[in-house]
Amino acid sequence: MHNVGFVEPEDMNVTSGKRRYTSLIGYCSSKLAQVMFSSILHKRIPAEAGISVVCVSPGIVYTNVARDLPKFLLAAYKIIPYFVFNAEEGSRSTLFAATDPQVPEYCDTLKADDWPVCPFLSQDCHPTNPSEEAHNIETAYKVWENTLEMIGLPSDAVERLLEGEELKCQYGIS
Ligand SMILES: NC(=O)c1ccc[n+]([C@@H]2O[C@H](COP(=O)([O-])OP(=O)(O)OC[C@H]3O[C@@H](n4cnc5c(N)ncnc54)[C@H](OP(=O)(O)O)[C@@H]3O)[C@@H](O)[C@H]2O)c1
């Protein structure tokens, strides 16, 4: 869904009225924002830290995420099980990302090549290039900065956390 998303950094929650909010716009934009945030996180974490940042697509999975879909789409989910994974099948690419030794190697290669976006695995566990818009690094940096600000973390949060400092998000605290 991130392929059809668009993030307006000054209006990340689609509340300004410039774009009409729909759940589809919110969903697709949040998926793209997640890829963009991950790209900057991938850049900020030094190779020596031994931490890999990977975005993973699980495929189309029949979970509660589908509960608010229009009824005809819900019916389609149920009658085309060949294309729709159950939750167990849908966990495959996430488990692969978390356990296969090739994944950290792949992440290290992208980091060494200064590849602009984060590692991304498709539902069939293959390295994949995120959308063209995900390569918009200027927007990705703004998404990073705005997100840290929204959750009350300082701009050097990654560096401070890696040094062992304890930092707490302030989301929801007025
Ligand atoms: N299913 C798909 O086809 C699919 C495809 C691609 C990507 N994804 C992504 O995979 C992720 C997991 O989705 P899923 O399919 O497993 O959906 P899900 O069954 O609806 O699970 C979503 C989980 O997020 C929790 N959650 C929702 N809103 C929350 C909030 N405001 N604060 C804290 N927790 C919250 C839910 O908690 P409760 O159960 O307590 O509500 C639930 O455990 C999502 O990011 C989704 O976009 C899903």
The ligand as an ORCA input file, in Angstrom:
! r2SCAN-3c Opt
* xyz 0 1
  N      -3.133     -7.757      7.128
  C      -2.569     -7.334      5.992
  O      -2.974     -7.700      4.854
  C      -1.375     -6.419      6.063
  C      -0.658     -6.174      4.879
  C       0.450     -5.331      4.926
  C       0.789     -4.732      6.124
  N       0.060     -4.980      7.251
  C       0.469     -4.283      8.478
  O       0.818     -5.212      9.483
  C       0.607     -4.583     10.775
  C      -0.189     -5.530     11.652
  O      -1.483     -5.654     11.072
  P      -2.405     -6.931     11.196
  O      -2.794     -7.348      9.836
  O      -1.779     -7.921     12.112
  O      -3.679     -6.226     11.829
  P      -4.490     -6.480     13.164
  O      -4.877     -7.913     13.304
  O      -5.574     -5.443     13.140
  O      -3.437     -6.147     14.290
  C      -3.101     -4.825     14.594
  C      -2.549     -4.793     16.008
  O      -2.230     -3.448     16.322
  C      -2.843     -3.112     17.564
  N      -3.197     -1.698     17.537
  C      -4.041     -1.067     16.695
  N      -4.126      0.239     17.002
  C      -3.314      0.425     18.060
  C      -2.961      1.560     18.842
  N      -3.463      2.772     18.587
  N      -2.097      1.399     19.855
  C      -1.579      0.177     20.129
  N      -1.867     -0.939     19.418
  C      -2.714     -0.798     18.389
  C      -4.072     -3.985     17.634
  O      -4.458     -4.133     18.982
  P      -5.961     -4.648     19.372
  O      -6.066     -6.058     18.894
  O      -5.953     -4.501     20.867
  O      -6.905     -3.728     18.658
  C      -3.561     -5.290     17.030
  O      -2.866     -6.086     17.971
  C      -0.127     -3.267     10.498
  O       0.815     -2.232     10.529
  C      -0.657     -3.461      9.085
  O      -0.818     -2.240      8.415
  C      -1.004     -5.814      7.252
*
